[in-house]
Amino acid sequence: MKGPRVRTELPGPKGQAIVDLDKTYISPSYPRSYPMVVAKGEGMYMEDPDGNRFLDFIAGIATVTTGHCHPAIVKAIKRQAETLIHTCGTDFYYEQQAAIAKKLSDICPGDGQKRVFLTNSGTESVEAAIKLARYKTKRPLYLAFYNGFHGRSMGSLSFTSTKTVQRKGFFPLVPGVTHIPFANCYRCAYGQTYGKCDFECVKILEDVLFRGAVPPEEVAALISEPIQGEGGYVVPPAEFFGKIKEVLDRYGILFIADEIQSGMGRTGKMMAIEHWGVVPDIITLAKGLASGMPLGACVAPRDLMDWPSGAHANTFGGNPISCVAALETIRLIEEGLMENAVRQGQRLLDGLLQIQKDHQLIDRVNGKGLMVGLEVVKDKATKEYAPQERTAIVTRAWQKGLICFGCGVSTIRFSPPLIVESEHIDTCLQIFEEAVTEVEKEF
Ligand SMILES: Cc1ncc(COP(=O)(O)O)c(C=O)c1O
């Protein structure tokens, strides 16, 4: 595949037939942004059934780490499918499951061996983490951040707070979860300016919460994404997690780092939390772990993941095909893709910073490695959200052959496969700027 190419109305006739079938039979709860129909993928590109080709700067939302159908991943999957497709890891032992657990123990931050619970998805990794935290601490309460996203099953949904529509109609959720504002320095909840502030986003824990509302000795864990994903690609300042961890340690509260979107080399470190020099007690993974095969994990030190046989298990978690895809994904990340994420992430960031300078609608360009976002605002002085303009830009980019997505109130995110090359970055920037320029004229 050579470059983006859109030669029909979108969707084309074949794509429209699939959209119609889908609309009849598929749950309408999926939050699709626009009617993109995917027939096949190769490397950095996806093709629709009408032969239109799109440059993919979303990668199944940070999932297809090694690009679409990477030959090494396909080979590993094929080989495994011919040998053993499934047997229940809950009841039997097999090498692939033990091997990926050992590898995750090696690559997750923190000295000493860790243990791993393998899952099918992000939400299930979070369920494992919150159950483990409660089981080990024997404490009933939790802390989380506003605008955090942790999944949609009843347990993880109790922590998710990115959009009310995700929670509306589903109460009561798991009780005992208290949310506090995240360190979003562009929109500080306390009206402070980074550099001059006294980290009220951390001090609130002891000065307000633990003093008046939440007994810290009854809190099992705080869960946070190192970089908020669905909530708007928000990168907190360098001191943030170190300060948070200091407070948590004073009260024996566990720190769960939700690396489901930010982990697996995407930010230029194997786990994004390493940028803050903090070792979490529990790490949750999924999305990019197996290049698109369903696999998630909850990783914790041996003495923490110490619960009895039968306390937690599942049927499909750690499926052998997913495990070999994950082992191959990690090999590719270690053999160059993580370095590529640093290099190409900088190119993407620099290009978007230039677009920010040249365009009134674009502000708060931030990110690490290949997890980069920006805010679309009506006015940089007032920072008024511009969700309609945001959606118009994303849709226009798609019509020109570039896939990027919205998140948060009016953020646009870029999370391309880690195989991305300079020419893809340059094409992305060119199409994106064209879309911004056109939308600027229309609003
Ligand atoms: C940080 C984070 N946690 C959890 C989840 C939930 O993962 P899944 O959709 O696989 O359940 C997501 C999904 O977007 C996520 O980004």
The ligand as an SDF file (V2000), in Angstrom:
LIG
                    3D

 16 16  0  0  0  0  0  0  0  0999 V2000
   -6.8790    3.3640   30.2360 C   0  0  0  0  0  0  0  0  0  0  0  0
   -7.9380    2.3610   29.8730 C   0  0  0  0  0  0  0  0  0  0  0  0
   -8.3540    1.4920   30.8020 N   0  0  0  0  0  0  0  0  0  0  0  0
   -9.2910    0.5590   30.5110 C   0  0  0  0  0  0  0  0  0  0  0  0
   -9.8630    0.4800   29.2710 C   0  0  0  0  0  0  0  0  0  0  0  0
  -10.8990   -0.5710   28.9720 C   0  0  0  0  0  0  0  0  0  0  0  0
  -10.4120   -1.4950   28.0610 O   0  0  0  0  0  0  0  0  0  0  0  0
  -11.4040   -2.4720   27.2380 P   0  0  0  0  0  0  0  0  0  0  0  0
  -12.1400   -1.6210   26.2650 O   0  0  0  0  0  0  0  0  0  0  0  0
  -10.4860   -3.4550   26.5930 O   0  0  0  0  0  0  0  0  0  0  0  0
  -12.3000   -3.0860   28.2410 O   0  0  0  0  0  0  0  0  0  0  0  0
   -9.4650    1.3840   28.2840 C   0  0  0  0  0  0  0  0  0  0  0  0
  -10.0980    1.3560   26.9480 C   0  0  0  0  0  0  0  0  0  0  0  0
  -10.1150    2.3260   26.2290 O   0  0  0  0  0  0  0  0  0  0  0  0
   -8.4740    2.3470   28.5920 C   0  0  0  0  0  0  0  0  0  0  0  0
   -8.0670    3.2260   27.6750 O   0  0  0  0  0  0  0  0  0  0  0  0
  1  2  1  0
  2  3  1  0
  2 15  2  0
  3  4  2  0
  4  5  1  0
  5  6  1  0
  5 12  2  0
  6  7  1  0
  7  8  1  0
  8  9  2  0
  8 10  1  0
  8 11  1  0
 12 13  1  0
 12 15  1  0
 13 14  2  0
 15 16  1  0
M  END
$$$$
